[in-house]
Protein backbone atom coordinates (compact mmCIF):
# COMPACT_ATOMS: atom_id res chain seq x y z
CA UNK A 1 0.00 0.00 0.00
CA UNK A 2 1.47 3.37 -1.00
CA UNK A 3 2.15 6.17 1.46
CA UNK A 4 -0.32 8.35 -0.41
CA UNK A 5 -3.17 5.88 0.07
CA UNK A 6 -2.43 4.72 3.59
CA UNK A 7 -4.50 6.40 6.28
CA UNK A 8 -4.20 6.68 10.03
CA UNK A 9 -7.09 4.24 10.29
CA UNK A 10 -5.05 1.65 8.35
CA UNK A 11 -2.16 2.08 10.76
CA UNK A 12 -4.46 1.80 13.77
CA UNK A 13 -5.97 -1.44 12.43
CA UNK A 14 -2.53 -2.93 11.76
CA UNK A 15 -1.39 -2.05 15.29
CA UNK A 16 -4.60 -3.29 16.87
CA UNK A 17 -5.49 0.05 18.48
CA UNK A 18 -8.14 2.72 18.04
CA UNK A 19 -7.64 5.65 15.66
CA UNK A 20 -7.49 8.06 18.63
CA UNK A 21 -4.72 5.99 20.24
CA UNK A 22 -2.78 5.95 16.97
CA UNK A 23 -3.16 9.73 16.79
CA UNK A 24 -1.71 10.07 20.29
CA UNK A 25 1.26 7.95 19.24
CA UNK A 26 2.13 10.45 16.52
CA UNK A 27 1.51 13.52 18.67
CA UNK A 28 4.28 12.56 21.08
CA UNK A 29 2.13 13.37 24.10
CA UNK A 30 -0.89 12.06 25.95
CA UNK A 31 -1.73 8.96 28.00
CA UNK A 32 -0.24 6.18 25.91
CA UNK A 33 2.18 3.45 26.93
CA UNK A 34 5.63 3.38 25.34
CA UNK A 35 5.06 -0.21 24.11
CA UNK A 36 1.77 0.83 22.42
CA UNK A 37 3.38 3.88 20.81
CA UNK A 38 6.20 1.76 19.41
CA UNK A 39 3.70 -0.78 18.03
CA UNK A 40 1.85 2.03 16.22
CA UNK A 41 5.05 3.51 14.82
CA UNK A 42 6.26 0.08 13.68
CA UNK A 43 2.96 -0.45 11.85
CA UNK A 44 3.38 2.96 10.22
CA UNK A 45 6.89 2.06 9.03
CA UNK A 46 5.65 -1.22 7.62
CA UNK A 47 2.84 0.55 5.75
CA UNK A 48 5.12 3.42 4.64
CA UNK A 49 2.85 5.90 6.42
CA UNK A 50 4.62 9.25 6.99
CA UNK A 51 2.26 10.54 9.65
CA UNK A 52 -0.81 12.76 9.95
CA UNK A 53 -1.05 15.75 7.59
CA UNK A 54 0.65 18.60 9.48
CA UNK A 55 -1.60 21.17 7.81
CA UNK A 56 -4.66 19.32 9.05
CA UNK A 57 -3.22 19.20 12.56
CA UNK A 58 -2.50 22.93 12.45
CA UNK A 59 -6.00 23.71 11.20
CA UNK A 60 -7.52 21.67 14.00
CA UNK A 61 -5.53 23.87 16.40
CA UNK A 62 -6.89 26.96 14.63
CA UNK A 63 -3.57 27.69 12.88
CA UNK A 64 -2.47 27.47 9.27
CA UNK A 65 1.26 27.86 9.93
CA UNK A 66 1.33 30.55 7.23
CA UNK A 67 2.37 34.20 7.42
CA UNK A 68 0.96 36.24 4.56
CA UNK A 69 3.41 38.85 3.26
CA UNK A 70 1.55 41.54 1.31
CA UNK A 71 4.21 42.93 -1.02
CA UNK A 72 2.53 46.13 -2.22
CA UNK A 73 4.03 45.75 -5.70
CA UNK A 74 4.31 43.17 -8.46
CA UNK A 75 6.96 40.59 -7.73
CA UNK A 76 8.94 41.23 -10.92
CA UNK A 77 9.68 44.74 -9.62
CA UNK A 78 9.96 43.86 -5.95
CA UNK A 79 12.61 41.20 -6.52
CA UNK A 80 14.82 43.55 -8.51
CA UNK A 81 15.30 45.55 -5.31
CA UNK A 82 17.99 44.18 -2.94
CA UNK A 83 16.20 45.94 -0.08
CA UNK A 84 13.19 43.66 -0.45
CA UNK A 85 15.33 40.54 -0.76
CA UNK A 86 17.44 41.29 2.31
CA UNK A 87 14.42 42.12 4.47
CA UNK A 88 12.68 38.90 3.39
CA UNK A 89 15.86 36.95 4.16
CA UNK A 90 15.85 38.34 7.69
CA UNK A 91 12.15 37.60 8.09
CA UNK A 92 12.23 34.01 6.85
CA UNK A 93 15.32 33.26 8.94
CA UNK A 94 13.27 34.19 12.01
CA UNK A 95 10.08 32.40 10.95
CA UNK A 96 11.70 29.09 9.97
CA UNK A 97 12.55 27.96 13.53
CA UNK A 98 8.97 28.82 14.52
CA UNK A 99 7.65 26.33 11.98
CA UNK A 100 6.05 29.08 9.91
CA UNK A 101 5.93 29.38 6.14
CA UNK A 102 5.41 32.46 3.98
CA UNK A 103 2.77 33.24 1.38
CA UNK A 104 3.81 36.13 -0.89
CA UNK A 105 0.85 38.20 -2.06
CA UNK A 106 1.74 40.59 -4.91
CA UNK A 107 0.36 44.06 -5.40
CA UNK A 108 -1.53 45.21 -8.51
CA UNK A 109 0.27 45.69 -11.82
CA UNK A 110 -1.32 49.11 -12.30
CA UNK A 111 -4.24 51.28 -11.20
CA UNK A 112 -6.62 49.43 -13.54
CA UNK A 113 -6.47 46.40 -11.22
CA UNK A 114 -8.25 46.13 -7.86
CA UNK A 115 -6.06 47.43 -5.00
CA UNK A 116 -6.67 44.27 -2.94
CA UNK A 117 -5.53 40.89 -4.24
CA UNK A 118 -8.23 38.21 -3.69
CA UNK A 119 -5.76 36.21 -1.60
CA UNK A 120 -5.81 38.97 1.03
CA UNK A 121 -9.46 38.20 1.64
CA UNK A 122 -9.39 34.41 1.30
CA UNK A 123 -5.99 32.82 1.94
CA UNK A 124 -5.32 31.05 5.22
CA UNK A 125 -2.82 33.06 7.27
CA UNK A 126 -2.15 33.35 10.99
CA UNK A 127 -0.58 36.81 10.70
CA UNK A 128 -0.26 39.23 7.80
CA UNK A 129 2.82 41.38 7.18
CA UNK A 130 2.05 44.45 5.10
CA UNK A 131 5.24 45.67 3.45
CA UNK A 132 5.85 49.33 2.59
CA UNK A 133 3.47 52.12 1.80
CA UNK A 134 0.76 51.49 4.36
CA UNK A 135 -1.71 54.28 5.06
CA UNK A 136 -4.43 54.68 7.66
CA UNK A 137 -7.18 54.14 5.07
CA UNK A 138 -5.43 51.37 3.13
CA UNK A 139 -8.04 48.93 1.69
CA UNK A 140 -5.62 46.02 2.23
CA UNK A 141 -5.40 46.80 5.93
CA UNK A 142 -9.18 47.23 6.10
CA UNK A 143 -9.69 43.81 4.52
CA UNK A 144 -7.35 42.14 7.00
CA UNK A 145 -9.04 43.89 9.91
CA UNK A 146 -12.45 42.70 8.73
CA UNK A 147 -11.11 39.14 8.67
CA UNK A 148 -9.64 39.50 12.16
CA UNK A 149 -6.12 38.69 10.93
CA UNK A 150 -3.39 40.21 13.14
CA UNK A 151 -1.18 42.60 11.16
CA UNK A 152 2.44 43.69 11.25
CA UNK A 153 2.74 46.98 9.36
CA UNK A 154 6.17 47.76 7.89
CA UNK A 155 7.11 51.40 7.14
CA UNK A 156 3.51 52.50 7.64
CA UNK A 157 1.55 54.79 9.92
CA UNK A 158 1.63 53.40 13.52
CA UNK A 159 -1.86 52.47 14.67
CA UNK A 160 -3.18 51.09 17.96
CA UNK A 161 -4.45 47.77 16.59
CA UNK A 162 -1.43 46.72 14.51
CA UNK A 163 2.20 45.94 15.24
CA UNK A 164 4.57 48.46 13.63
CA UNK A 165 8.13 47.90 12.43
CA UNK A 166 10.12 50.69 10.82
CA UNK A 167 13.31 52.72 10.78
CA UNK A 168 14.18 56.32 11.53
CA UNK A 169 14.10 57.18 7.86
CA UNK A 170 12.93 60.75 8.42
CA UNK A 171 15.90 61.38 10.69
CA UNK A 172 18.22 59.65 8.24
CA UNK A 173 17.08 61.79 5.32
CA UNK A 174 17.53 64.92 7.43
CA UNK A 175 21.07 63.82 8.29
CA UNK A 176 22.17 63.14 4.72
CA UNK A 177 20.59 66.42 3.57
CA UNK A 178 22.49 68.33 6.28
CA UNK A 179 25.62 66.58 5.05
CA UNK A 180 25.30 68.09 1.56
CA UNK A 181 24.38 71.49 3.05
CA UNK A 182 27.54 71.42 5.15
CA UNK A 183 29.51 70.74 1.98
CA UNK A 184 28.16 74.04 0.67
CA UNK A 185 25.26 72.99 -1.56
CA UNK A 186 22.19 75.21 -1.88
CA UNK A 187 20.56 74.06 -5.14
CA UNK A 188 19.39 70.64 -3.99
CA UNK A 189 16.86 68.46 -5.82
CA UNK A 190 15.31 65.26 -4.51
CA UNK A 191 14.17 62.07 -6.23
CA UNK A 192 11.41 60.19 -4.41
CA UNK A 193 9.71 56.85 -4.19
CA UNK A 194 6.10 56.63 -5.45
CA UNK A 195 3.50 58.79 -3.72
CA UNK A 196 0.56 56.41 -4.24
CA UNK A 197 -0.86 53.64 -6.46
CA UNK A 198 -0.84 55.98 -9.47
CA UNK A 199 2.98 55.66 -9.69
CA UNK A 200 3.47 58.96 -11.51
CA UNK A 201 6.84 59.89 -13.04
CA UNK A 202 8.00 63.49 -13.22
CA UNK A 203 8.22 66.72 -11.23
CA UNK A 204 5.64 66.96 -8.44
CA UNK A 205 3.60 70.15 -8.24
CA UNK A 206 2.04 71.60 -5.08
CA UNK A 207 -1.18 69.63 -5.50
CA UNK A 208 0.71 66.38 -5.89
CA UNK A 209 2.90 67.12 -2.87
CA UNK A 210 -0.13 67.84 -0.70
CA UNK A 211 -1.67 64.44 -1.41
CA UNK A 212 1.14 61.94 -0.72
CA UNK A 213 -0.57 58.74 0.39
CA UNK A 214 2.35 56.41 1.08
CA UNK A 215 3.96 57.05 4.42
CA UNK A 216 7.49 56.03 3.47
CA UNK A 217 7.68 58.67 0.73
CA UNK A 218 6.09 61.34 2.91
CA UNK A 219 8.48 60.74 5.81
CA UNK A 220 11.60 60.78 3.69
CA UNK A 221 10.55 63.96 1.94
CA UNK A 222 9.81 65.52 5.33
CA UNK A 223 13.37 64.66 6.37
CA UNK A 224 14.70 66.88 3.56
CA UNK A 225 12.59 69.82 4.69
CA UNK A 226 13.52 69.14 8.34
CA UNK A 227 17.09 69.96 7.31
CA UNK A 228 15.90 73.38 6.12
CA UNK A 229 15.90 72.65 2.40
CA UNK A 230 13.19 73.54 -0.08
CA UNK A 231 14.16 71.34 -3.03
CA UNK A 232 14.60 73.02 -6.40
CA UNK A 233 12.67 70.05 -7.86
CA UNK A 234 10.87 67.10 -6.28
CA UNK A 235 10.96 64.32 -8.88
CA UNK A 236 8.57 61.43 -8.26
CA UNK A 237 9.33 57.98 -9.66
CA UNK A 238 7.07 54.95 -10.26
CA UNK A 239 9.34 52.51 -8.40
CA UNK A 240 12.75 52.14 -6.77
CA UNK A 241 14.59 50.98 -9.89
CA UNK A 242 17.83 52.14 -11.49
CA UNK A 243 16.15 53.11 -14.77
CA UNK A 244 13.76 55.46 -12.99
CA UNK A 245 16.68 57.13 -11.23
CA UNK A 246 18.47 57.48 -14.56
CA UNK A 247 15.40 59.09 -16.15
CA UNK A 248 15.22 61.53 -13.24
CA UNK A 249 18.93 62.31 -13.58
CA UNK A 250 18.68 63.05 -17.28
CA UNK A 251 15.80 65.43 -16.65
CA UNK A 252 17.36 67.20 -13.66
CA UNK A 253 20.98 67.54 -14.78
CA UNK A 254 20.54 69.25 -18.13
CA UNK A 255 20.52 73.03 -18.39
CA UNK A 256 22.41 75.87 -16.72
CA UNK A 257 20.30 75.89 -13.54
CA UNK A 258 20.78 72.23 -12.72
CA UNK A 259 21.06 71.32 -9.02
CA UNK A 260 24.51 70.87 -7.56
CA UNK A 261 23.25 68.01 -5.37
CA UNK A 262 20.54 65.36 -5.72
CA UNK A 263 19.29 63.54 -2.62
CA UNK A 264 17.40 60.34 -3.43
CA UNK A 265 15.03 58.20 -1.38
CA UNK A 266 16.75 54.93 -2.34
CA UNK A 267 20.18 53.77 -3.46
CA UNK A 268 18.86 52.30 -6.71
CA UNK A 269 17.40 55.68 -7.64
CA UNK A 270 20.65 57.42 -6.64
CA UNK A 271 22.75 55.01 -8.67
CA UNK A 272 20.56 55.77 -11.69
CA UNK A 273 21.24 59.50 -11.20
CA UNK A 274 24.98 58.77 -11.08
CA UNK A 275 24.77 56.81 -14.34
CA UNK A 276 22.81 59.65 -15.96
CA UNK A 277 25.44 62.15 -14.84
CA UNK A 278 28.14 60.03 -16.47
CA UNK A 279 26.12 59.87 -19.70
CA UNK A 280 25.86 63.66 -19.71
CA UNK A 281 29.61 64.05 -19.21
CA UNK A 282 29.30 65.31 -15.64
CA UNK A 283 31.76 64.33 -12.95
CA UNK A 284 30.52 62.96 -9.64
CA UNK A 285 31.00 64.65 -7.20
CA UNK A 286 32.97 67.50 -8.83
CA UNK A 287 30.02 68.67 -10.98
CA UNK A 288 27.13 67.17 -9.03
CA UNK A 289 26.83 65.36 -5.71
CA UNK A 290 24.46 62.41 -5.34
CA UNK A 291 23.26 60.69 -2.17
CA UNK A 292 20.91 57.79 -1.59
CA UNK A 293 19.22 55.78 1.11
CA UNK A 294 19.59 52.09 2.12
CA UNK A 295 23.35 51.48 2.39
CA UNK A 296 23.44 48.86 -0.37
CA UNK A 297 26.65 47.32 -1.69
CA UNK A 298 26.64 48.19 -5.42
CA UNK A 299 29.97 46.97 -6.86
CA UNK A 300 28.78 47.58 -10.43
CA UNK A 301 28.77 51.33 -9.70
CA UNK A 302 32.58 51.32 -9.21
CA UNK A 303 34.69 53.31 -8.87
CA UNK A 304 31.95 55.25 -7.07
CA UNK A 305 30.63 54.31 -3.65
CA UNK A 306 27.35 56.02 -2.88
CA UNK A 307 26.99 58.36 0.03
CA UNK A 308 23.93 56.86 1.65
CA UNK A 309 21.86 56.35 4.77
CA UNK A 310 22.49 52.78 5.83
CA UNK A 311 19.57 50.84 7.28
CA UNK A 312 19.81 47.40 9.00
CA UNK A 313 17.91 45.39 6.41
CA UNK A 314 18.35 41.87 7.81
CA UNK A 315 17.68 43.16 11.33
CA UNK A 316 14.51 44.82 10.06
CA UNK A 317 13.35 41.46 8.70
CA UNK A 318 14.18 39.80 12.02
CA UNK A 319 12.23 42.50 13.88
CA UNK A 320 9.22 41.78 11.68
CA UNK A 321 9.57 38.10 12.56
CA UNK A 322 9.73 38.95 16.27
CA UNK A 323 6.54 40.98 15.94
CA UNK A 324 4.86 38.01 14.24
CA UNK A 325 5.94 35.76 17.13
CA UNK A 326 4.53 38.24 19.67
CA UNK A 327 1.16 38.33 17.94
CA UNK A 328 0.96 34.54 17.69
CA UNK A 329 1.75 34.28 21.40
CA UNK A 330 -1.05 36.71 22.21
CA UNK A 331 1.33 39.46 23.28
CA UNK A 332 0.92 43.10 22.32
CA UNK A 333 3.73 43.74 19.85
CA UNK A 334 5.57 46.92 20.77
CA UNK A 335 6.51 49.37 18.05
CA UNK A 336 9.99 48.60 16.76
CA UNK A 337 11.91 51.50 15.21
CA UNK A 338 15.46 50.66 14.14
CA UNK A 339 18.25 53.24 13.87
CA UNK A 340 19.98 54.27 10.65
CA UNK A 341 23.43 55.75 10.04
CA UNK A 342 25.00 58.10 7.49
CA UNK A 343 27.64 56.42 5.30
CA UNK A 344 29.78 58.96 3.44
CA UNK A 345 31.08 57.61 0.15
CA UNK A 346 32.70 59.12 -2.93
CA UNK A 347 29.62 60.64 -4.56
CA UNK A 348 29.32 63.80 -2.43
CA UNK A 349 31.71 66.73 -2.27
CA UNK A 350 31.74 70.54 -2.39
CA UNK A 351 29.67 72.22 -5.12
CA UNK A 352 31.43 73.35 -8.29
CA UNK A 353 33.04 76.78 -8.01
ABEGO torsion letter per residue (X at the ends): XBAAABBAAAAAAAAGBBAAAAAAAAAGBEBBBAAAAAAAAAAAAAAGBAEBBAAAAAAAAGBAGBBBBBAGBBAAAAAABAAAAAAAAAAAAAAAAAGBBBBBBBBBABAABBABBAAAAABBBABBBBBEGBBAABAAAAAAAAAGBBBBBBGBBBBAABBBBBBBAAAAAAAAAAAAAAAGBABBBBBBBBABAAGBBEBBBAAAAAABABAAAAAAAAAAAAAGBBBABBBBBABBBAAAAAAAAAAAABEAABBABBBBABAAAAAAAAAAAAAAGBBOAAABBBBBBGGBBBAAAOABBBBBBBBBAAAAAAAAAAAAAAAAAGBBBBBBBBBBBBBBBAABBBBBX
